């Protein structure tokens, strides 16, 4: 297992971790969550040993390999397939040694090890992964240098998946994938056999591919052994309970302080006042764990136009050297909410650029309403921002007549606060840049908003805010996104861009995902492999049943301890409510003291119950570790 023990780390004077602890069980796939800037990527650097802790320890079992995705595969003349195969350094070294080894004993050892690591099926496994990420057989034979940086990122991801380290660290792996690649990755990771930590804001992946959530908040780590939606419900419930508990405690503290203030000077009450002061000192303040609400998106309301907004008649689109789309006959009306589906390279962005007047059609006709205004958030629009300028300077170019206060107000409504309004864009986070680009795209109240991968740099809360804003927006929307949750939330029509044309996809996103997975099989089509995999699954189920039987008594003990703690906490809440009731202090001192004594007894019982729970949990974790 991966053990994070009271780790502390600061960077540039800002503390990211303060004695944070968590245990990641062996073989679990875990989503790593936290607001942008809280330190998720830094945590990966610490696990990889690229940074040194200020305190605490990160413990990894001896001999375990930790792997992560490289920045991108190099622009070399090595083929994609060979680049991925080289990621398994042990296999490469053994194959090289096998060519020169002379000692019969060593040759036998090499061959046995190659068999153990399934070396001779490596090409098939590497090819399957590359196919799933969008590379056909012809592409796999081409050198890396012929592909753009985004596609080489996919190769780097394929290499990391193929090498199967004991702990795999993935930082936003879907950011450089299309929806098709993201769906394949979800299915692949759901069957990944080793420990995997995934920083992601993709709700579909977090619900379908992981069984646990590691949450970073307030410089602490909390592990939840559930997928995202269940974690989110638990977190919200916990926050509500903590808010209620804090409210009760604040009322109790105020009441006790009032008693002290009133009777401290009276000789007959001085002793009681001092007792109340000590009670206040012993009360541990309950922190308000609520995260600040994320800033929303604010899209201006466009004027209403008569339909259609755009009509395409026999349109061909593409570039001088290559026609991408042919003979398109399409129509877009005021209330359309359309998501474009299709693999990268099929023409989604080409169609978006034609609709946004960024690309001239090669043939045919495109008719725009005479008053149509289009807002376009391009996939690489963040690169179009001027890094040396501030957000205020960006918006001032579009609104030179407006006073600075009005410009800052516009930025604030887009989630770009006064603290960063005068900061150079190159120093902003990816999410802040995305908000600026979105505001610039919508400032003129467009009738049609075209969004090409708008969520790449947004956290989950910001994605939810974007979804709400788009649903409130009264104009038409064309959406390209690998975030299936956003597509399902916003779009009511699906257009499939494939084979040089655009057609309506009549079914829903779940059906589309199933179709994709049938085309990009996670496993090979060999029946013997399917049978072996099924036998392996049956064996795993038998092992799991035996494991549950062995651990059942220990889990029962933990459950009983938790129930005992819950009962004592309820009793303590009842006593605290009595102590917070002003009428209690009108009764005899003996009654008040008896109530306080009862509270003390409950506290002692609670401490003992928590000790027993901790021991029971330690026994259970030790037993689980022994079975891993």
C-alpha positions as CSV (number, residue, x, y, z in Angstrom):
1,X,0.0,0.0,0.0
2,X,1.0,3.7,-0.4
3,X,1.2,5.3,3.0
4,X,1.3,9.1,3.4
5,X,2.2,9.8,7.1
6,X,1.7,13.4,8.5
7,X,3.3,15.0,5.4
8,X,4.0,18.7,5.4
9,X,5.2,20.8,2.5
10,X,5.4,24.5,1.6
11,X,6.3,26.2,-1.6
12,X,7.1,29.9,-2.0
13,X,6.0,30.6,1.6
14,X,2.5,28.9,1.1
15,X,1.8,25.7,2.9
16,X,0.1,23.1,0.8
17,X,0.2,20.1,3.3
18,X,0.1,20.3,7.0
19,X,0.6,16.9,8.7
20,X,-1.7,15.3,6.1
21,X,-2.1,11.5,6.2
22,X,-3.8,8.9,4.0
23,X,-3.5,5.2,3.2
24,X,-4.1,4.0,-0.4
25,X,-4.8,0.3,-0.4
26,X,-2.9,-1.9,-2.9
27,X,-4.6,-2.3,-6.2
28,X,-7.1,0.5,-5.8
29,X,-7.8,3.1,-8.4
30,X,-8.2,6.5,-6.7
31,X,-9.3,9.8,-8.0
32,X,-7.4,12.8,-6.5
33,X,-9.6,15.8,-6.0
34,X,-9.2,19.4,-4.7
35,X,-9.7,22.9,-5.9
36,X,-7.3,24.3,-8.4
37,X,-4.1,25.4,-6.7
38,X,-4.5,23.2,-3.6
39,X,-1.4,21.0,-4.4
40,X,-2.6,17.9,-6.3
41,X,0.2,18.0,-8.9
42,X,2.6,18.8,-6.1
43,X,1.5,15.7,-4.3
44,X,2.5,13.6,-7.4
45,X,5.9,15.3,-7.5
46,X,6.4,14.4,-3.8
47,X,5.4,10.8,-4.4
48,X,7.7,10.6,-7.4
49,X,10.6,12.0,-5.3
50,X,11.0,15.1,-7.4
51,X,10.5,17.3,-4.3
52,X,11.5,16.8,-0.7
53,X,9.0,16.9,2.2
54,X,9.3,19.5,4.9
55,X,8.1,16.8,7.3
56,X,6.4,13.4,7.5
57,X,7.0,10.4,5.2
58,X,5.8,8.8,2.1
59,X,6.2,5.0,2.3
60,X,6.1,2.8,-0.7
61,X,6.7,-1.0,-0.5
62,X,10.3,-2.0,-1.4
63,X,10.9,-2.7,-5.0
64,X,7.7,-1.0,-6.3
65,X,8.0,1.0,-9.4
66,X,6.2,4.4,-9.6
67,X,5.3,5.6,-13.1
68,X,3.8,8.8,-14.6
69,X,3.1,10.2,-18.0
70,X,6.0,12.1,-19.5
71,X,5.4,15.7,-20.8
72,X,5.1,14.2,-24.3
73,X,6.8,11.5,-26.4
74,X,9.9,12.9,-28.1
75,X,9.8,14.0,-31.7
76,X,12.0,11.1,-32.8
77,X,12.1,8.8,-35.9
78,X,11.1,5.9,-33.7
79,X,7.7,4.5,-34.5
80,X,4.8,4.9,-32.1
81,X,4.6,1.2,-31.4
82,X,8.3,0.9,-30.6
83,X,8.2,4.1,-28.5
84,X,5.5,2.4,-26.3
85,X,7.3,-0.9,-26.2
86,X,10.5,0.8,-25.0
87,X,8.6,2.0,-21.9
88,X,8.9,-1.5,-20.5
89,X,12.5,-1.1,-19.7
90,X,12.8,-4.5,-18.1
91,X,11.5,-6.3,-21.2
92,X,13.8,-4.2,-23.5
93,X,16.9,-5.0,-21.3
94,X,16.1,-8.7,-21.1
95,X,15.6,-9.0,-24.9
96,X,18.9,-7.2,-25.5
97,X,20.7,-9.5,-23.0
98,X,19.1,-12.6,-24.6
99,X,20.8,-11.8,-27.9
100,X,24.3,-11.9,-26.3
101,X,24.0,-14.2,-23.3
102,X,26.2,-17.4,-23.5
103,X,25.6,-19.0,-20.1
104,X,22.8,-21.7,-20.4
105,X,21.7,-20.9,-16.8
106,X,21.3,-17.2,-17.5
107,X,19.6,-17.9,-20.8
108,X,17.0,-20.0,-19.0
109,X,16.5,-17.3,-16.3
110,X,16.0,-14.7,-19.0
111,X,13.4,-16.8,-20.9
112,X,11.6,-17.6,-17.7
113,X,11.4,-13.9,-16.7
114,X,10.3,-12.9,-20.2
115,X,7.5,-15.5,-19.9
116,X,6.5,-14.2,-16.4
117,X,6.1,-10.6,-17.7
118,X,4.2,-11.7,-20.8
119,X,6.9,-10.2,-23.0
120,X,6.0,-12.0,-26.2
121,X,2.5,-10.6,-26.2
122,X,3.8,-7.1,-25.6
123,X,3.4,-5.9,-29.2
124,X,-0.3,-6.9,-29.2
125,X,-0.9,-5.2,-25.9
126,X,0.9,-2.0,-27.0
127,X,-1.1,-2.0,-30.2
128,X,-4.4,-2.4,-28.4
129,X,-3.6,0.6,-26.2
130,X,-2.6,2.7,-29.1
131,X,-5.7,1.7,-31.0
132,X,-7.9,2.7,-28.0
133,X,-6.2,6.1,-27.9
134,X,-7.0,6.7,-31.6
135,X,-4.0,5.4,-33.6
136,X,-4.8,2.9,-36.3
137,X,-2.3,0.3,-37.5
138,X,-0.8,2.5,-40.1
139,X,-0.3,5.4,-37.6
140,X,1.4,3.0,-35.2
141,X,4.2,2.4,-37.7
142,X,4.9,6.1,-38.4
143,X,7.6,7.9,-36.5
144,X,6.7,10.2,-33.5
145,X,8.2,13.2,-35.3
146,X,5.3,13.2,-37.8
147,X,2.7,13.9,-35.0
148,X,1.8,17.1,-33.3
149,X,2.5,17.7,-29.6
150,X,-1.1,16.8,-28.6
151,X,-0.9,13.4,-30.4
152,X,2.5,12.7,-28.8
153,X,1.0,13.3,-25.4
154,X,-1.3,10.4,-26.3
155,X,1.7,8.3,-27.1
156,X,3.3,9.2,-23.7
157,X,0.0,8.1,-22.0
158,X,0.0,4.9,-24.0
159,X,3.6,4.2,-22.8
160,X,2.7,4.8,-19.2
161,X,-0.3,2.5,-19.4
162,X,1.7,-0.2,-21.1
163,X,4.5,-0.2,-18.6
164,X,2.1,-1.0,-15.8
165,X,4.1,0.4,-12.8
166,X,3.1,-0.7,-9.3
167,X,1.8,2.8,-8.7
168,X,0.6,4.7,-11.8
169,X,0.1,8.5,-11.5
170,X,-2.1,10.2,-14.1
171,X,-2.5,14.0,-14.0
172,X,-5.6,15.1,-16.0
173,X,-5.2,12.3,-18.6
174,X,-8.3,13.2,-20.6
175,X,-7.3,16.8,-21.2
176,X,-5.6,15.8,-24.5
177,X,-8.1,13.1,-25.5
178,X,-11.3,13.4,-27.5
179,X,-14.5,12.0,-26.2
180,X,-13.8,8.7,-27.9
181,X,-10.4,8.4,-26.3
182,X,-11.8,9.4,-22.9
183,X,-14.4,6.7,-23.1
184,X,-11.8,4.1,-24.0
185,X,-9.6,5.2,-21.1
186,X,-12.4,5.0,-18.7
187,X,-13.0,1.4,-19.6
188,X,-9.3,0.6,-19.6
189,X,-8.7,2.1,-16.1
190,X,-11.7,0.3,-14.7
191,X,-9.9,-2.9,-15.3
192,X,-6.4,-1.7,-14.5
193,X,-4.8,-4.3,-12.2
194,X,-2.5,-2.2,-10.0
195,X,-2.6,0.9,-7.8
196,X,-3.5,4.0,-9.8
197,X,-3.9,7.7,-8.6
198,X,-5.7,9.9,-11.1
199,X,-6.0,13.7,-10.9
200,X,-9.1,14.4,-12.8
201,X,-12.1,16.7,-13.0
202,X,-14.0,14.4,-15.4
203,X,-17.0,13.2,-13.5
204,X,-17.7,10.3,-15.9
205,X,-14.2,8.9,-15.4
206,X,-14.4,9.4,-11.6
207,X,-17.6,7.5,-11.4
208,X,-16.8,4.7,-13.9
209,X,-13.1,4.1,-13.4
210,X,-12.2,4.6,-9.7
211,X,-13.4,3.1,-6.5
212,X,-12.0,5.7,-4.1
213,X,-11.5,9.5,-3.8
214,X,-8.5,11.2,-2.1
215,X,-9.7,14.7,-1.3
216,X,-7.3,17.5,-0.6
217,X,-8.8,20.4,1.4
218,X,-7.5,22.8,4.1
219,X,-4.0,21.2,3.7
220,X,-5.3,17.8,4.8
221,X,-6.0,14.6,2.9
222,X,-9.1,12.5,3.4
223,X,-9.7,9.1,1.7
224,X,-13.2,7.9,0.8
225,X,-13.7,4.4,-0.6
226,X,-16.4,5.3,-3.0
227,X,-16.7,6.8,-6.6
228,X,-17.2,10.5,-7.1
229,X,-21.0,10.9,-6.9
230,X,-21.2,9.0,-3.6
231,X,-18.2,11.0,-2.3
232,X,-19.9,14.2,-3.2
233,X,-23.0,13.3,-1.4
234,X,-21.0,12.2,1.7
235,X,-18.9,15.4,1.6
236,X,-22.0,17.6,1.4
237,X,-23.7,15.8,4.3
238,X,-20.6,16.0,6.4
239,X,-20.3,19.7,5.7
240,X,-23.9,20.3,6.7
241,X,-23.4,18.3,9.9
242,X,-20.3,20.3,10.7
243,X,-22.0,23.6,10.1
244,X,-24.9,22.5,12.4
245,X,-22.4,21.4,15.1
246,X,-20.5,24.7,14.8
247,X,-23.7,26.6,15.1
248,X,-24.6,24.7,18.3
249,X,-21.2,25.2,19.8
250,X,-21.1,28.9,18.9
251,X,-24.5,29.3,20.7
252,X,-23.2,27.4,23.7
253,X,-20.0,29.5,23.9
254,X,-22.0,32.7,23.6
255,X,-24.3,31.6,26.4
256,X,-21.4,30.6,28.7
257,X,-19.5,33.9,27.9
258,X,-22.6,35.8,28.7
259,X,-22.8,34.1,32.1
260,X,-19.2,34.9,32.8
261,X,-19.6,38.6,31.8
262,X,-22.6,39.0,34.0
263,X,-21.4,37.3,37.2
264,X,-17.6,37.5,37.2
265,X,-17.7,40.5,39.5
266,X,-20.2,39.0,42.0
267,X,-18.5,37.2,44.9
268,X,-21.3,34.7,45.2
269,X,-21.0,33.7,41.5
270,X,-17.2,34.1,41.0
271,X,-16.4,30.4,41.5
272,X,-19.1,29.5,38.9
273,X,-17.8,32.1,36.5
274,X,-14.3,30.7,36.7
275,X,-15.6,27.2,36.1
276,X,-17.4,28.5,33.0
277,X,-14.1,30.1,31.8
278,X,-12.3,26.8,32.2
279,X,-15.1,25.1,30.3
280,X,-14.6,27.6,27.4
281,X,-10.9,26.9,27.4
282,X,-11.5,23.2,27.1
283,X,-13.9,23.4,24.2
284,X,-12.2,22.7,20.9
285,X,-13.5,25.1,18.3
286,X,-15.3,23.4,15.4
287,X,-13.9,24.6,12.1
288,X,-16.2,25.6,9.3
289,X,-15.1,23.1,6.6
290,X,-17.2,24.6,3.8
291,X,-15.3,25.5,0.7
292,X,-15.9,29.0,-0.7
293,X,-18.4,28.9,-3.5
294,X,-16.8,28.9,-6.9
295,X,-17.4,31.9,-9.1
296,X,-20.1,31.4,-11.7
297,X,-20.1,32.3,-15.4
298,X,-22.2,35.3,-16.5
299,X,-23.2,35.3,-20.2
300,X,-25.0,38.4,-21.5
301,X,-28.4,37.9,-23.0
302,X,-28.5,38.2,-26.8
303,X,-31.2,40.0,-28.8
304,X,-33.7,37.6,-30.4
305,X,-33.3,37.0,-34.1
306,X,-35.6,35.3,-36.6
307,X,-34.5,31.8,-37.5
308,X,-32.4,30.3,-38.9
309,X,-29.2,31.7,-37.5
310,X,-27.1,29.8,-40.0
311,X,-27.9,27.6,-43.0
312,X,-25.4,25.4,-44.9
313,X,-26.2,24.2,-48.4
314,X,-24.0,21.8,-50.2
315,X,-21.0,23.1,-48.2
316,X,-17.5,21.7,-48.5
317,X,-15.0,22.6,-45.8
318,X,-11.3,22.1,-45.1
319,X,-8.0,23.4,-46.3
320,X,-6.4,24.0,-49.7
321,X,-4.5,20.8,-49.6
322,X,-7.4,18.7,-48.1
323,X,-11.2,18.7,-48.1
324,X,-12.4,17.5,-44.7
325,X,-16.2,17.8,-44.9
326,X,-18.3,17.5,-48.1
327,X,-21.8,18.4,-49.1
328,X,-23.1,19.6,-45.8
329,X,-26.8,20.6,-45.6
330,X,-27.4,21.9,-42.0
331,X,-29.4,24.5,-40.2
332,X,-29.0,26.1,-36.8
333,X,-31.8,27.9,-35.0
334,X,-32.0,30.1,-31.9
335,X,-32.8,27.4,-29.4
336,X,-30.4,24.7,-30.6
337,X,-28.1,23.0,-28.2
338,X,-25.9,20.8,-30.3
339,X,-22.9,18.6,-29.3
340,X,-20.5,17.5,-32.0
341,X,-19.4,13.9,-31.7
342,X,-16.6,12.2,-33.6
343,X,-12.9,11.2,-33.3
344,X,-10.2,13.8,-33.5
345,X,-9.3,14.5,-37.2
346,X,-12.8,13.9,-38.4
347,X,-13.7,17.6,-38.8
348,X,-15.4,18.8,-35.6
349,X,-13.1,21.8,-35.2
350,X,-13.2,22.5,-38.9
351,X,-17.0,22.7,-38.8
352,X,-16.8,25.0,-35.7
353,X,-14.3,27.3,-37.5
354,X,-16.6,27.5,-40.6
355,X,-19.6,28.4,-38.4
356,X,-17.6,31.0,-36.5
357,X,-16.4,32.6,-39.7
358,X,-12.8,31.6,-38.9
359,X,-12.5,29.4,-42.0
360,X,-13.8,30.1,-45.5
361,X,-15.8,27.2,-47.2
362,X,-14.2,25.5,-50.1
363,X,-17.5,25.1,-52.0
364,X,-21.2,25.5,-51.5
365,X,-23.0,28.1,-49.5
366,X,-23.2,29.3,-45.9
367,X,-25.9,31.9,-45.0
368,X,-25.5,33.8,-41.7
369,X,-28.3,36.0,-40.3
370,X,-27.4,39.6,-41.1
371,X,-27.3,40.6,-37.4
372,X,-25.7,37.3,-36.2
373,X,-23.0,37.6,-33.5
374,X,-20.9,34.5,-32.8
375,X,-18.9,33.9,-29.7
376,X,-16.1,31.3,-30.3
377,X,-14.0,29.6,-27.6
378,X,-11.3,27.8,-29.6
379,X,-9.5,24.7,-28.2
380,X,-6.3,26.6,-28.3
381,X,-7.7,30.0,-27.5
382,X,-5.7,30.2,-24.3
383,X,-2.6,30.4,-26.5
384,X,-4.1,33.4,-28.2
385,X,-4.1,35.5,-25.0
386,X,-1.3,37.9,-24.7
387,X,1.0,36.6,-21.9
388,X,2.6,39.9,-21.1
389,X,-0.7,41.7,-20.7
390,X,-3.2,41.7,-17.8
391,X,-6.9,40.8,-17.9
392,X,-7.7,44.5,-17.6
393,X,-5.6,45.3,-20.6
394,X,-7.3,42.5,-22.6
395,X,-10.8,43.7,-21.9
396,X,-9.8,47.4,-22.3
397,X,-9.0,46.7,-26.0
398,X,-12.6,45.6,-26.5
399,X,-14.2,48.3,-24.4
400,X,-11.8,51.3,-24.6
401,X,-14.6,53.7,-23.7
402,X,-15.4,52.1,-20.4
403,X,-13.9,53.4,-17.1
404,X,-11.5,51.0,-15.2
405,X,-14.1,50.4,-12.4
406,X,-16.5,49.0,-15.0
407,X,-13.9,46.9,-16.6
408,X,-13.0,45.4,-13.2
409,X,-16.7,44.7,-12.5
410,X,-16.9,42.8,-15.8
411,X,-13.9,40.7,-14.8
412,X,-15.3,40.1,-11.4
413,X,-18.6,38.8,-12.8
414,X,-16.5,36.3,-14.8
415,X,-14.7,35.0,-11.6
416,X,-11.5,37.1,-12.2
417,X,-11.2,39.0,-8.9
418,X,-9.4,42.3,-8.2
419,X,-6.4,40.3,-6.8
420,X,-5.5,39.0,-10.3
421,X,-7.1,41.7,-12.6
422,X,-3.7,43.4,-12.9
423,X,-1.6,40.2,-13.0
424,X,0.1,39.3,-16.3
425,X,-1.7,36.5,-18.1
426,X,1.4,34.3,-18.1
427,X,1.3,34.1,-14.3
428,X,-2.4,33.1,-14.2
429,X,-3.5,29.5,-13.7
430,X,-5.1,27.5,-16.5
431,X,-8.5,27.9,-15.0
432,X,-8.1,31.7,-14.7
433,X,-7.0,32.0,-18.3
434,X,-10.0,29.9,-19.4
435,X,-12.3,32.2,-17.5
436,X,-10.7,35.2,-19.2
437,X,-11.0,33.6,-22.7
438,X,-14.6,32.7,-22.0
439,X,-15.5,36.3,-20.9
440,X,-13.8,37.7,-24.1
441,X,-15.7,35.3,-26.3
442,X,-19.1,36.3,-24.8
443,X,-18.7,40.0,-24.1
444,X,-20.7,41.0,-27.1
445,X,-23.8,38.9,-26.2
446,X,-23.5,36.5,-29.1
447,X,-26.5,34.8,-30.5
448,X,-24.5,31.6,-31.1
449,X,-21.8,30.4,-28.7
450,X,-19.4,27.8,-30.1
451,X,-17.3,26.1,-27.5
452,X,-14.4,23.8,-28.5
453,X,-13.1,21.9,-25.4
454,X,-14.0,24.6,-22.9
455,X,-13.4,22.5,-19.7
456,X,-9.7,21.4,-20.1
457,X,-8.5,23.7,-17.3
458,X,-11.6,23.9,-15.1
459,X,-12.1,22.0,-11.9
460,X,-15.4,20.1,-11.2
461,X,-17.1,23.0,-9.4
462,X,-16.2,25.4,-12.3
463,X,-17.5,22.8,-14.8
464,X,-20.8,22.7,-12.9
465,X,-20.9,26.5,-12.9
466,X,-20.3,26.5,-16.7
467,X,-23.1,23.9,-17.2
468,X,-25.6,26.1,-15.2
469,X,-24.6,29.2,-17.1
470,X,-25.1,27.5,-20.5
471,X,-28.5,26.2,-19.5
472,X,-29.5,29.7,-18.5
473,X,-28.0,31.2,-21.7
474,X,-30.8,32.1,-24.2
475,X,-28.7,31.8,-27.4
476,X,-27.8,28.7,-29.4
477,X,-24.8,26.5,-28.4
478,X,-22.5,24.3,-30.4
479,X,-20.4,22.2,-28.0
480,X,-17.3,20.1,-28.6
481,X,-16.1,18.4,-25.4
482,X,-14.6,15.2,-24.1
483,X,-16.6,15.8,-20.9
484,X,-19.6,13.5,-21.4
485,X,-21.3,14.9,-18.2
486,X,-21.2,18.4,-19.7
487,X,-22.5,17.1,-23.0
488,X,-25.4,15.3,-21.3
489,X,-26.1,18.4,-19.1
490,X,-26.2,21.0,-22.0
491,X,-26.9,19.4,-25.4
492,X,-30.3,18.2,-26.6
493,X,-29.1,17.3,-30.1
494,X,-26.1,15.2,-31.1
495,X,-24.4,15.5,-34.5
496,X,-21.9,12.8,-35.5
497,X,-19.0,14.1,-37.6
498,X,-17.5,11.1,-39.4
499,X,-16.3,10.1,-42.8
500,X,-16.4,13.5,-44.3
501,X,-20.1,14.2,-43.4
502,X,-22.3,15.3,-40.5
503,X,-25.3,13.2,-39.5
504,X,-27.8,13.3,-36.6
505,X,-27.1,10.7,-33.8
506,X,-30.6,9.7,-32.6
507,X,-29.6,7.9,-29.4
508,X,-28.1,9.2,-26.2
509,X,-24.6,9.5,-24.8
510,X,-24.7,6.1,-23.1
511,X,-25.5,4.4,-26.4
512,X,-22.7,6.4,-28.1
513,X,-20.2,5.3,-25.4
514,X,-21.2,1.7,-25.9
515,X,-20.8,2.0,-29.6
516,X,-17.3,3.5,-29.2
517,X,-16.2,0.7,-26.9
518,X,-17.4,-1.9,-29.3
519,X,-15.2,-0.3,-31.9
520,X,-12.2,0.2,-29.7
521,X,-12.0,-2.9,-27.8
522,X,-10.2,-2.7,-24.5
523,X,-9.1,-6.3,-24.9
524,X,-8.3,-8.3,-28.0
525,X,-10.8,-10.3,-29.9
526,X,-9.1,-13.6,-29.4
527,X,-11.6,-16.1,-27.8
528,X,-8.9,-17.8,-25.8
529,X,-7.9,-14.5,-24.3
530,X,-11.6,-13.8,-23.4
531,X,-11.9,-17.2,-21.8
532,X,-8.7,-16.7,-19.8
533,X,-9.8,-13.3,-18.7
534,X,-13.2,-14.8,-17.6
535,X,-11.4,-17.6,-15.6
536,X,-9.2,-15.0,-14.0
537,X,-12.3,-13.0,-13.0
538,X,-13.9,-16.1,-11.5
539,X,-10.8,-16.8,-9.6
540,X,-10.7,-13.2,-8.3
541,X,-14.3,-13.5,-7.2
542,X,-13.6,-16.7,-5.3
543,X,-10.6,-15.0,-3.6
544,X,-12.7,-12.0,-2.8
545,X,-15.3,-14.2,-1.2
546,X,-12.7,-16.0,0.9
547,X,-11.2,-12.6,1.9
548,X,-14.6,-11.3,3.0
549,X,-15.2,-14.3,5.1
550,X,-11.8,-13.9,6.9
551,X,-12.3,-10.2,7.5
552,X,-15.9,-10.3,8.5
553,X,-15.3,-10.6,12.3
554,X,-12.9,-7.7,12.3
555,X,-15.3,-5.5,10.2
556,X,-18.1,-6.3,12.6
557,X,-15.9,-5.2,15.5
558,X,-15.2,-1.9,13.6
559,X,-18.9,-1.4,12.9
560,X,-19.9,-2.1,16.5
561,X,-17.3,0.5,17.6
562,X,-18.6,3.1,15.2
563,X,-22.2,2.5,16.4
564,X,-21.1,2.9,20.0
565,X,-19.3,6.2,19.1
566,X,-22.4,7.4,17.3
567,X,-24.6,6.7,20.3
568,X,-22.3,8.5,22.7
569,X,-22.1,11.5,20.3
570,X,-25.9,11.6,20.3
571,X,-25.9,11.5,24.1
572,X,-23.2,14.3,24.2
573,X,-25.3,16.4,21.9
574,X,-28.3,16.0,24.2
575,X,-26.3,17.0,27.2
576,X,-24.8,20.0,25.3
577,X,-28.3,21.1,24.4
578,X,-29.3,21.1,28.0
579,X,-26.2,23.0,29.0
580,X,-27.0,25.6,26.3
581,X,-30.6,26.0,27.7
582,X,-30.7,29.2,29.9
583,X,-33.5,27.6,32.0
584,X,-31.0,25.1,33.4
585,X,-29.1,27.8,35.2
586,X,-32.2,28.9,37.0
587,X,-32.2,25.5,38.8
588,X,-30.3,24.4,41.9
589,X,-26.5,24.3,41.6
590,X,-26.6,20.6,42.3
591,X,-28.7,20.0,39.2
592,X,-26.2,21.9,37.1
593,X,-23.2,20.1,38.5
594,X,-24.9,16.7,38.0
595,X,-25.5,17.6,34.3
596,X,-21.8,18.7,33.9
597,X,-20.7,15.5,35.7
598,X,-22.8,13.5,33.3
599,X,-21.1,15.3,30.4
600,X,-17.7,14.4,31.8
601,X,-18.6,10.7,32.0
602,X,-19.9,10.7,28.5
603,X,-16.7,12.3,27.3
604,X,-14.6,9.7,29.0
605,X,-16.8,7.0,27.5
606,X,-16.4,8.6,24.1
607,X,-12.6,8.7,24.4
608,X,-12.5,5.0,25.4
609,X,-14.9,4.1,22.5
610,X,-12.7,6.0,20.0
611,X,-9.6,4.2,21.4
612,X,-11.4,0.8,20.9
613,X,-12.5,1.8,17.4
614,X,-8.9,2.9,16.5
615,X,-7.6,-0.5,17.7
616,X,-10.2,-2.4,15.8
617,X,-9.5,-0.5,12.6
618,X,-5.8,-1.0,13.0
619,X,-6.4,-4.8,13.3
620,X,-8.6,-4.8,10.2
621,X,-6.1,-2.8,8.2
622,X,-3.3,-5.1,9.3
623,X,-5.3,-8.2,8.2
624,X,-6.1,-6.5,4.9
625,X,-2.4,-5.8,4.3
626,X,-1.5,-9.4,5.1
627,X,-4.0,-10.6,2.5
628,X,-2.7,-8.1,-0.2
